[in-house]
Amino acid sequence: MKKELITAKEPKSPISELFRTLRTNIQFMNSKNRLKSLLVTSASPSEGKSWVSSNLATTFAQAGKKVILVDSDMRKGRLFTIFGVTPTPGLSNYLSGVNSNGEYNDDDIVKYIRQTEVDNLYLIPAGSVPPNPSELLVSEKMANLMEKLESICDVVIYDGTPTTLVTDALILSRNVDTTIIVCAHNQTKIEDLEKIKRDILNVGGKIAGVVDGKGHHRRHHASAGAGGPRIIHAQQAGAKVDHDDLQHQRRAADDPHK
């Protein structure tokens, strides 16, 4: 288990507390309907998406929920490195029916689920890199898998691809209860956030909010008021990502005295 899984390594740290707050906020936003599935995506690579999804999944597990974290980035999935499990067989191998050696796989999904060092938290790694990730995600087998996973656990969290590069995350967004968009402090462009929001809503998806997932998260020994993940802009179905509002909330998040 890598150090970036701070909610497991240092559960009493300020950042771990912020992740628990994020978990509570997401649950509150879905209070009318029981949250069963969540997608975490971002605009571009290296914005803290996998860091957010893995720590958020850990906080759900620490709250007594049985959680399955699915690495649905079959192009460059890295959750197996965070949790220290074998990368294959994984999601791509299950959906394609072929393992890394080109041999046919077993269709029992239980054989693809890894138990992690975190109690109640299980992982399905991305698996071998397939030639057709998008086609696998729109398959009937994927739809059936999503239903199956929801039936055997309390919460399923999907770590998706960055949306400005490929459409994989958009495919999943219409089939989950809600989506979290991760942005990077002083890096993500407002127009990219606008496009992600528009694209997700256009395919029928729902958005819980935008999370500043990178920023100063490595300064985990700082005070609880500085750095860490938080929903910096809650999304409603018809809401526009307001540039001034987003920048104001980012500045407030950076100020340890607020």
ZIPECOR-V267697 format. One record per backbone hydrogen bond with DSSP energy under -0.5 kcal/mol. NH is the residue of the N-H (numbers start at 1). CO is the residue of the C=O. E is the energy in kcal/mol with one decimal. If there is no record, write none. Layout:
nh | co | e
NH | CO | E
NH | CO | E
This chain:
nh | co | e
2 | 82 | -2.5
5 | 2 | -1.7
6 | 4 | -2.0
8 | 5 | -1.3
9 | 5 | -2.1
10 | 6 | -3.2
13 | 10 | -2.0
14 | 220 | -0.5
15 | 220 | -0.5
17 | 13 | -1.8
18 | 14 | -1.7
19 | 15 | -2.1
20 | 16 | -1.9
21 | 17 | -2.0
22 | 18 | -2.3
23 | 19 | -2.4
24 | 20 | -2.2
25 | 21 | -2.6
26 | 22 | -2.2
27 | 23 | -2.2
28 | 24 | -2.5
29 | 25 | -2.2
30 | 26 | -0.9
31 | 28 | -1.5
33 | 30 | -0.6
38 | 156 | -2.3
39 | 178 | -2.1
40 | 158 | -2.9
41 | 39 | -0.5
41 | 180 | -2.6
42 | 161 | -0.5
43 | 182 | -0.8
52 | 48 | -2.3
53 | 49 | -2.7
54 | 50 | -2.2
55 | 51 | -1.7
56 | 52 | -2.7
57 | 53 | -2.3
58 | 54 | -1.6
59 | 55 | -1.9
60 | 56 | -1.9
61 | 57 | -2.1
62 | 58 | -2.5
63 | 59 | -1.0
64 | 61 | -1.7
65 | 60 | -1.9
67 | 65 | -0.7
67 | 120 | -3.0
68 | 155 | -2.2
69 | 67 | -0.5
69 | 122 | -3.3
70 | 68 | -0.5
70 | 157 | -3.2
71 | 69 | -0.6
71 | 124 | -2.8
72 | 70 | -1.3
72 | 159 | -1.4
73 | 159 | -0.5
74 | 72 | -1.4
77 | 73 | -1.1
81 | 78 | -1.2
82 | 78 | -1.2
83 | 79 | -2.1
84 | 80 | -0.9
85 | 80 | -1.9
91 | 125 | -3.0
92 | 126 | -2.5
94 | 90 | -2.2
95 | 91 | -2.6
96 | 92 | -2.4
97 | 93 | -1.7
99 | 103 | -3.2
102 | 99 | -2.1
105 | 97 | -2.4
109 | 107 | -0.8
111 | 108 | -1.6
112 | 109 | -2.2
113 | 109 | -0.5
113 | 110 | -1.0
114 | 112 | -0.5
114 | 123 | -3.5
116 | 121 | -1.8
119 | 117 | -0.5
121 | 118 | -1.9
122 | 67 | -2.7
122 | 120 | -0.5
123 | 114 | -2.7
124 | 69 | -2.6
125 | 123 | -0.6
127 | 87 | -0.8
130 | 128 | -0.6
136 | 132 | -1.7
137 | 133 | -1.9
138 | 134 | -1.5
139 | 136 | -0.9
143 | 139 | -1.7
144 | 140 | -2.5
145 | 141 | -2.0
146 | 142 | -2.5
147 | 143 | -1.6
148 | 144 | -2.3
149 | 145 | -2.9
150 | 146 | -1.7
151 | 147 | -1.1
152 | 148 | -0.9
152 | 149 | -0.8
153 | 149 | -0.8
154 | 66 | -2.1
155 | 66 | -1.8
156 | 36 | -2.7
157 | 68 | -2.2
158 | 38 | -3.2
159 | 70 | -2.9
159 | 157 | -0.5
160 | 40 | -2.5
160 | 158 | -0.9
163 | 42 | -3.0
164 | 43 | -1.8
165 | 162 | -0.8
166 | 162 | -1.3
171 | 167 | -1.8
172 | 168 | -1.4
173 | 169 | -2.1
174 | 170 | -0.9
175 | 172 | -2.0
176 | 172 | -0.5
176 | 173 | -0.6
177 | 37 | -0.7
178 | 37 | -0.9
179 | 206 | -0.9
180 | 39 | -3.1
181 | 209 | -2.4
182 | 41 | -3.3
182 | 180 | -0.6
183 | 211 | -3.0
187 | 184 | -2.1
188 | 184 | -2.0
192 | 189 | -0.5
193 | 189 | -1.7
194 | 190 | -2.5
195 | 191 | -2.0
196 | 192 | -2.4
197 | 193 | -2.6
198 | 194 | -2.5
199 | 195 | -2.8
200 | 196 | -2.7
201 | 197 | -2.4
202 | 198 | -2.2
203 | 199 | -1.2
204 | 201 | -1.3
205 | 200 | -2.7
206 | 173 | -0.6
208 | 179 | -2.8
209 | 179 | -1.0
210 | 233 | -2.0
211 | 181 | -3.2
212 | 230 | -1.8
213 | 183 | -2.0
213 | 211 | -1.4
214 | 183 | -0.8
217 | 214 | -2.9
219 | 216 | -2.1
220 | 218 | -1.7
222 | 219 | -1.7
226 | 223 | -2.0
227 | 253 | -0.9
232 | 210 | -2.5
232 | 230 | -0.8
233 | 210 | -1.1
235 | 208 | -0.8
239 | 236 | -1.5
242 | 240 | -0.9
243 | 241 | -0.5
246 | 242 | -2.5
247 | 243 | -2.4
248 | 244 | -2.3
249 | 245 | -2.2
250 | 246 | -2.0
251 | 247 | -2.2
252 | 248 | -2.1
253 | 249 | -2.0
254 | 250 | -1.4
255 | 251 | -0.9
256 | 254 | -0.8
258 | 255 | -1.7
